[in-house]
Amino acid sequence: MSLLRTAILGLTVAAVAATSGAMPDPARAAADYPSKPITIVVAYPPGGFNDQVARMIAEDLSERWNETVIVDNRPGGGTVVGTDLVAQANPDGYTLGITPFAFGVNEGLFPDLPYDTRKDFRHVIILGDSFNVLVAHPDFPADSVKELVAYAKKNPGEINYSSAGNGSSNHLSGELFKTLAGVDMVHIPYGGSAPARTDLVAGRVDILFDNYTNVASLVEAGKLKALGVTIHNESPKMPGVPPVSDSVEGYEVTTWWGVNAPAGTPDDVVAKLNEALNDFLSKEKTLTVFDRQGVTAIGGTAAEAEAYAKRQIEMWLPVAQKADMKVD
């Protein structure tokens, strides 16, 4: 048994036993669904967008089906604790998980994951995605991505970039940039994105790839300068800031959120959840919150969600392996 499995087994077994019970008859589960409380597992502490969107979904589904929907925060192990709880739950549609960006990355960070990322889940829907912004200290000598690449090539190993920690989207953004741009930069991991930004503003590090909502006000105040956005098109949220891919071909990074369920969850249950969640994404209240967070709603079919999650895994696994990433 792996050390990771040993570490989280005690946390998950009791919870799974409490929420699962006997294995269901799939046909009956689909016909009756939902007929008892649903639990949505969030692999993060309360607060933050993963938790916020879970509570919005819980409220919406509860009103729709007149059933109790509980949000269960299970942080720990770089989201592995909460994700494993979903993997081990009965496949009856009554235990769901919020799929975070880390889901597509962890296979490359943990060689001994207690679950199989590709086989132990059904992806119900992709809720939406957001983008990072490549920002620099105002005194940094490059004012564009093109200038940054040129400077990095002339000064290999002299540029440092901060991140929220090893394996974070900030870290992966930086490593993908290094690979595609063919430059050498030094990664400085922090214990969260807030201290990573603080040291960037103070000039103790040079650049950072961070979420739009984290840096927008700092850019507007002139405390940081934006060099590029990590999506293929300019965002109306950051007018005048070009995509990184204009200078570094093929570069794209999005943070994303979805809803998953244990493998074996009946097709009819997945279809019913997918229909309800697509309706949730179409509501003005949802879109207003998403827009405020810089999140673009996606939706679509469960098959499209499966394909999306697969692409994320296939994209980030080689990046993590090449950088020999280790989690904090």
C-alpha positions, 0 to 999 in steps of 0.5 A: 500500500502506498504512503499516500493511500495509507495517509488518506485511507482513514479519512475516506473510509468512514465517509464513504461508508456513511455516504455509500451503503449497499451497491445500488441497482443501476436501473432502479437508481436511474428511475428514482433519481434523486430520492435522497440527499446528494453530496457534492465533495469539494477537495478544498477548504471553504472559500474560493471558487471551487467551494462557491460553485459547489454551493451554487449548484447545491442550491440550484439542484435542491430547488429543482428536485426538492432534495437536500444537497450537501457540500462536503469540504475535504481538503488535503493531499493536493486535492487527492483526499476529496477526489479519492472519496468520490472515486470510492463512493457508490456509483449511484449519483448521490456522491459527486465531486467538483473537478478542479484544474488539479485533477488533470495534473495530479497523475504527473505529480503523484506516482502513487495516486490511490485512484486511477484518474482515467478509469475511476470517474465519469465526467458529468459536465465541464462548468467553465474555465478561466485564464491566467495573466503573465504579469511582471514587476513594473521595473522588469526590462521587458514590456511584452512577451516577445521582449521577455523571450529575447531577454530570457535567451540572452540571460539564461537562468537569471529570470525568476518566476513565482508561483502558489507552490509546486504543481500549481497552475502558476507553476505549470504555466511557467514550465509550459512557457519555458518548454515552448519558448525554449528559455531557462527561468528559475521557479520560486514556489510559495505557500499560496498565490498571495505571497507569490504576488506580494513578492512580485509587487515588492520586486523580489521576483520578476514575473508570475502567471496568475489568475485574472481575478488575482492580478486585475486590480494590481495591473489597474493600479500600476503595481504590476504590468500585464504582458500577456493572457494565457488564452488564444484570444484577447480577453475583454477582461484585459483589453489591449493585453495580447495572448502569450501565444502571439509570441510563443506558438501553441501556448495556452493555459486555462484553469477549469472546473467540472462535475464528476461522479464515480465510474459506473454511475448509470447513464440515465443518472449522468444524463439527468445531472448533465441536463440540470447542470446545463440549465444551471449554467444558462441562468443569469445569476450563474453567469453574473457570478462567473463573469465577476470571477473571469470564468467563461461557462462551457457546458455541453454533453457528458461525452464532451466533458470526458474528452475535455478531461482526457485532453487536460491529463494528456497535456499536463502529464508530460509537462510535469514529468519533464520538469520533475515536479514534486508537490509541496 
